[in-house]
Amino acid sequence: MYPVLFRLGDFEVSSFGVMVALGALVGLWLFRRELARSGFGADALDAAVVGLVGGLLGAKLLYVAEHLGEAPVAGLLFARAGLSWYGGFVGGLGAGLLTLRVKHLPVVPVLAAATPALALGHAIGRIGCLLVGDDYGRPTDLPWGIAFPEGAPPTLARVHPTQIYEGVLLVALAWVLLRWRRRGIPDARLLGRYLMLAGMARFFIEFIRINDRVALGLTVAQWASLLVMGAGLMFVVAPATRLRPASFHPDRAGSHAGLP
């Protein structure tokens, strides 16, 4: 574990914060590239920047809501980890959609271009969770179990490194999304596949996480996963006449101002 990379006076630079920042930068780079391949101008990138801010705010607020009563609110707000992915997803999506509406940009094609970046940025963020000892799973006797004596919360028992499990699945998802875009999968269908697969991965990993069950034996994240998978299914089964052709055009890459 490396919860703190270094200190500048009294200011701690946490591994979690660095990996979240790195995930955001890599995600923005990949999104920028996919926008260029899809023929969009640089204005579409503004939605990602605004969405990033909204995502961080939503992730922190949902984390605080989930853990009220376990610690003072100020402590939860400034915890070294303490970000809920589904809070970030909703906050980022809402802020991004608002920006797309303001700029009169097509929602589904831009979101489809963002899916590989979302998956890869999320995977990098999970490395931060591993380094800081957050979001681990239940105790295990498997040889790759990890103890987090300085984790959040600490544990001396060897537990499932669910951060690694989810990170590997997300990298694979980012790769397959890129492949689908290059094969010309319609934007709406590709967006639906992302929602279904990302939601499915989180749903099943939650069974070995230590989060509280809130209803019918499922956690908050699992209920959110079901909603996300349901939304994805709607895109996947939409009639073919409602699906726009995929916006990926290799011959147009780099032909738009502001996007190399």
ZIRA-V977007 format. One record per residue. N is the residue number from 1. RES is the residue in one small letter. SS is DSSP state (H for helix, E for strand, L for the rest). PHI is phi as a letter, one per 40 degrees, with the letter a starting at -180 (999 if undefined). Layout:
# ZIRA-V977007
n=N res=RES ss=SS phi=PHI
n=N res=RES ss=SS phi=PHI
This chain:
# ZIRA-V977007
n=1 res=m ss=L phi=999
n=2 res=y ss=L phi=b
n=3 res=p ss=L phi=c
n=4 res=v ss=E phi=b
n=5 res=l ss=E phi=c
n=6 res=f ss=E phi=a
n=7 res=r ss=E phi=b
n=8 res=l ss=E phi=b
n=9 res=g ss=L phi=g
n=10 res=d ss=L phi=c
n=11 res=f ss=E phi=c
n=12 res=e ss=E phi=c
n=13 res=v ss=E phi=c
n=14 res=s ss=E phi=c
n=15 res=s ss=H phi=c
n=16 res=f ss=H phi=c
n=17 res=g ss=H phi=c
n=18 res=v ss=H phi=c
n=19 res=m ss=H phi=c
n=20 res=v ss=H phi=c
n=21 res=a ss=H phi=c
n=22 res=l ss=H phi=c
n=23 res=g ss=H phi=c
n=24 res=a ss=H phi=c
n=25 res=l ss=H phi=c
n=26 res=v ss=H phi=c
n=27 res=g ss=H phi=c
n=28 res=l ss=H phi=c
n=29 res=w ss=H phi=c
n=30 res=l ss=H phi=c
n=31 res=f ss=H phi=c
n=32 res=r ss=H phi=d
n=33 res=r ss=H phi=c
n=34 res=e ss=H phi=c
n=35 res=l ss=H phi=c
n=36 res=a ss=H phi=c
n=37 res=r ss=H phi=c
n=38 res=s ss=H phi=c
n=39 res=g ss=L phi=g
n=40 res=f ss=L phi=c
n=41 res=g ss=L phi=c
n=42 res=a ss=L phi=c
n=43 res=d ss=H phi=d
n=44 res=a ss=H phi=c
n=45 res=l ss=H phi=c
n=46 res=d ss=H phi=d
n=47 res=a ss=H phi=c
n=48 res=a ss=H phi=c
n=49 res=v ss=H phi=c
n=50 res=v ss=H phi=c
n=51 res=g ss=H phi=c
n=52 res=l ss=H phi=c
n=53 res=v ss=H phi=c
n=54 res=g ss=H phi=c
n=55 res=g ss=H phi=c
n=56 res=l ss=H phi=c
n=57 res=l ss=H phi=c
n=58 res=g ss=H phi=c
n=59 res=a ss=H phi=c
n=60 res=k ss=H phi=c
n=61 res=l ss=H phi=c
n=62 res=l ss=H phi=c
n=63 res=y ss=H phi=d
n=64 res=v ss=H phi=c
n=65 res=a ss=H phi=c
n=66 res=e ss=H phi=c
n=67 res=h ss=L phi=b
n=68 res=l ss=E phi=d
n=69 res=g ss=L phi=g
n=70 res=e ss=L phi=c
n=71 res=a ss=E phi=a
n=72 res=p ss=L phi=d
n=73 res=v ss=H phi=d
n=74 res=a ss=H phi=c
n=75 res=g ss=H phi=c
n=76 res=l ss=H phi=c
n=77 res=l ss=H phi=c
n=78 res=f ss=L phi=b
n=79 res=a ss=L phi=c
n=80 res=r ss=L phi=c
n=81 res=a ss=L phi=b
n=82 res=g ss=L phi=g
n=83 res=l ss=L phi=b
n=84 res=s ss=L phi=c
n=85 res=w ss=H phi=c
n=86 res=y ss=H phi=c
n=87 res=g ss=H phi=c
n=88 res=g ss=H phi=c
n=89 res=f ss=H phi=c
n=90 res=v ss=H phi=c
n=91 res=g ss=H phi=c
n=92 res=g ss=H phi=c
n=93 res=l ss=H phi=c
n=94 res=g ss=H phi=c
n=95 res=a ss=H phi=c
n=96 res=g ss=H phi=c
n=97 res=l ss=H phi=c
n=98 res=l ss=H phi=c
n=99 res=t ss=H phi=c
n=100 res=l ss=H phi=c
n=101 res=r ss=H phi=c
n=102 res=v ss=H phi=c
n=103 res=k ss=L phi=c
n=104 res=h ss=L phi=f
n=105 res=l ss=L phi=b
n=106 res=p ss=L phi=c
n=107 res=v ss=H phi=c
n=108 res=v ss=H phi=c
n=109 res=p ss=H phi=c
n=110 res=v ss=H phi=c
n=111 res=l ss=H phi=c
n=112 res=a ss=H phi=c
n=113 res=a ss=H phi=c
n=114 res=a ss=H phi=c
n=115 res=t ss=H phi=d
n=116 res=p ss=H phi=c
n=117 res=a ss=H phi=c
n=118 res=l ss=H phi=c
n=119 res=a ss=H phi=c
n=120 res=l ss=H phi=c
n=121 res=g ss=H phi=c
n=122 res=h ss=H phi=c
n=123 res=a ss=H phi=c
n=124 res=i ss=H phi=c
n=125 res=g ss=H phi=c
n=126 res=r ss=H phi=c
n=127 res=i ss=H phi=c
n=128 res=g ss=H phi=c
n=129 res=c ss=H phi=c
n=130 res=l ss=H phi=c
n=131 res=l ss=H phi=c
n=132 res=v ss=H phi=c
n=133 res=g ss=L phi=g
n=134 res=d ss=L phi=b
n=135 res=d ss=L phi=g
n=136 res=y ss=L phi=c
n=137 res=g ss=E phi=b
n=138 res=r ss=L phi=c
n=139 res=p ss=E phi=d
n=140 res=t ss=L phi=a
n=141 res=d ss=L phi=c
n=142 res=l ss=L phi=c
n=143 res=p ss=L phi=c
n=144 res=w ss=L phi=c
n=145 res=g ss=L phi=c
n=146 res=i ss=E phi=b
n=147 res=a ss=E phi=c
n=148 res=f ss=E phi=b
n=149 res=p ss=L phi=c
n=150 res=e ss=L phi=b
n=151 res=g ss=L phi=c
n=152 res=a ss=L phi=b
n=153 res=p ss=L phi=c
n=154 res=p ss=L phi=c
n=155 res=t ss=E phi=a
n=156 res=l ss=E phi=c
n=157 res=a ss=E phi=c
n=158 res=r ss=E phi=c
n=159 res=v ss=E phi=b
n=160 res=h ss=L phi=c
n=161 res=p ss=L phi=c
n=162 res=t ss=H phi=c
n=163 res=q ss=H phi=c
n=164 res=i ss=H phi=c
n=165 res=y ss=H phi=d
n=166 res=e ss=H phi=c
n=167 res=g ss=H phi=c
n=168 res=v ss=H phi=c
n=169 res=l ss=H phi=c
n=170 res=l ss=H phi=c
n=171 res=v ss=H phi=c
n=172 res=a ss=H phi=c
n=173 res=l ss=H phi=c
n=174 res=a ss=H phi=d
n=175 res=w ss=H phi=c
n=176 res=v ss=H phi=c
n=177 res=l ss=H phi=c
n=178 res=l ss=H phi=c
n=179 res=r ss=H phi=c
n=180 res=w ss=H phi=c
n=181 res=r ss=H phi=c
n=182 res=r ss=H phi=c
n=183 res=r ss=L phi=c
n=184 res=g ss=L phi=g
n=185 res=i ss=L phi=c
n=186 res=p ss=L phi=d
n=187 res=d ss=H phi=d
n=188 res=a ss=H phi=c
n=189 res=r ss=H phi=c
n=190 res=l ss=H phi=c
n=191 res=l ss=H phi=c
n=192 res=g ss=H phi=c
n=193 res=r ss=H phi=c
n=194 res=y ss=H phi=c
n=195 res=l ss=H phi=c
n=196 res=m ss=H phi=c
n=197 res=l ss=H phi=c
n=198 res=a ss=H phi=c
n=199 res=g ss=H phi=c
n=200 res=m ss=H phi=c
n=201 res=a ss=H phi=c
n=202 res=r ss=H phi=c
n=203 res=f ss=H phi=d
n=204 res=f ss=H phi=c
n=205 res=i ss=H phi=c
n=206 res=e ss=H phi=c
n=207 res=f ss=H phi=c
n=208 res=i ss=H phi=b
n=209 res=r ss=E phi=c
n=210 res=i ss=L phi=b
n=211 res=n ss=L phi=c
n=212 res=d ss=L phi=c
n=213 res=r ss=E phi=c
n=214 res=v ss=E phi=b
n=215 res=a ss=E phi=a
n=216 res=l ss=L phi=f
n=217 res=g ss=L phi=g
n=218 res=l ss=E phi=b
n=219 res=t ss=E phi=c
n=220 res=v ss=H phi=d
n=221 res=a ss=H phi=c
n=222 res=q ss=H phi=c
n=223 res=w ss=H phi=c
n=224 res=a ss=H phi=c
n=225 res=s ss=H phi=c
n=226 res=l ss=H phi=c
n=227 res=l ss=H phi=c
n=228 res=v ss=H phi=c
n=229 res=m ss=H phi=c
n=230 res=g ss=H phi=c
n=231 res=a ss=H phi=c
n=232 res=g ss=H phi=c
n=233 res=l ss=H phi=c
n=234 res=m ss=H phi=c
n=235 res=f ss=H phi=c
n=236 res=v ss=H phi=c
n=237 res=v ss=L phi=c
n=238 res=a ss=L phi=d
n=239 res=p ss=L phi=d
n=240 res=a ss=H phi=d
n=241 res=t ss=H phi=c
n=242 res=r ss=H phi=c
n=243 res=l ss=L phi=c
n=244 res=r ss=L phi=c
n=245 res=p ss=L phi=d
n=246 res=a ss=L phi=d
n=247 res=s ss=L phi=c
n=248 res=f ss=L phi=c
n=249 res=h ss=L phi=b
n=250 res=p ss=H phi=d
n=251 res=d ss=H phi=c
n=252 res=r ss=H phi=b
n=253 res=a ss=L phi=d
n=254 res=g ss=L phi=g
n=255 res=s ss=L phi=c
n=256 res=h ss=L phi=b
n=257 res=a ss=L phi=c
n=258 res=g ss=L phi=g
n=259 res=l ss=L phi=b
n=260 res=p ss=L phi=c
